[in-house]
Amino acid sequence: MNFYMNTVDLIRKKRNGESLSEDEMRFLIHGYVHGSIPEYQMSAFLMAVYFRGMSDEETLTFTRLMLDSGKRIDLTDIPGRKVDKHSTGGVGDKVSLILAPLVASCKVPVPMISGRGLGHTGGTLDKLESIPGFRTTLTLEEYRNIIQRIGVVMMGQTSEIAPADKKMYALRDVTATVECIPLIAGSIMSKKLAEGIDALVLDIKTGRGAFMETYEKAIDLGTTLVKIGNGFGVRTIGFVTDMNEPLGIAVGNWLEVVESVHCLQGKRGRSDHSADLMEVTYTLSGAMVYLGGKANSIEEGIQVCRESIDSGRAYSKFLELVEAQGGDVESIENLSSYPLSTNIVEVKSPKGGFIQEIDSFELGQVSILLGAGRTKLDDPIDMKAGIVLRKKVGDSVMQGEPLAVLYTDKDSVVTEARHRVAQAYTITAVPSSRTSRIISMIDMEGVHPFN
Ligand code: URA
């Protein structure tokens, strides 16, 4: 390490578009985490990265330094190839709730570290915590014990996992430097690589309800993430999926648990409108089963997963997970025992026609208004609140028919929420059609069409 490094010189170097060496980057990250580099200098550095980017080599180094700021969990003594999934976040994206027990029920261990809701997107931890008693704060020892015993565990980031990311992410959030591909890639992958996994499947969302609105940006981010994962010896593949309408029918924590339980129970309780959710879930879980060595192709993996849902094995594994993490199994077995919102209000269609678009960004915002999400990190969440869609893209609708149902305890927001949800639907006289939510697949060979 060069002890004569000067933070201002390094900020200037990046500002001028030059690459930083490993020692220079270590000096910055180490200094920031240990308090010798103040937030105003790290903010300036992050903004320089935002405008100037990083080379592939710098991004890999940045990720390694973020990873090395904390512990890398060692799960090598647990048999089987451990595989996880990460999604860049969407509206109504409850895939992890279904996929983690599903893949574990196919004998592929799933150690999953998840996040909370961010902006208009929900977070897996908040959804799990809507199950009474479910604990997402675990010690590393509990994490190891649960995965060893039942083959699946789902918890939040601890202070031992990538602490540099924890501190830097909070700073990015308030300095308008979140939407930057090398910073996002380092942040996501440092946490995922710390989990002790052998392989990773990524869901990179694109469209109106996603952080990467354009397909080109999603491909850029996906390619960077795939290169980093494979660069660390973790076999990684990505899928770019469409977030131009909410996934499935429910937006809101407990409402999403209910939809997930219906999906895990197979055809008996599932709405036809959850078909897109299951398309994404089967594709990602099929890829995980393939990477976990329990199928010879992704397609075969998808078949194995379908059989696990149909046989009830996936649902049983979900109940085991709920019990292992302190959750109330009875509330899952008897979904109607959960308290209901004081306002349950239909949003009626202002006209007849065909649903062309549903603005998922706007529905994500309205769900926050109803109480389902946060505008500040420590805002409380109403677990019951949210939206259930009655109409999705491709449906026909008559004037006065319900488009959606709102759930909230907040009387004062009902009128505004009802108006905004109706406005979020684009209804035309021209028939519309449903398309696949899976747009393409990314691996080390490049980008491939997938369906
Ligand atoms: N999710 C993360 O974990 N980090 C980012 O930078 C963006 C999304």
Residues whose N, C-alpha, C, O or C-beta is under 5 A from the ligand:
A	BS01	URA	V178 L183 I184 S187 I188
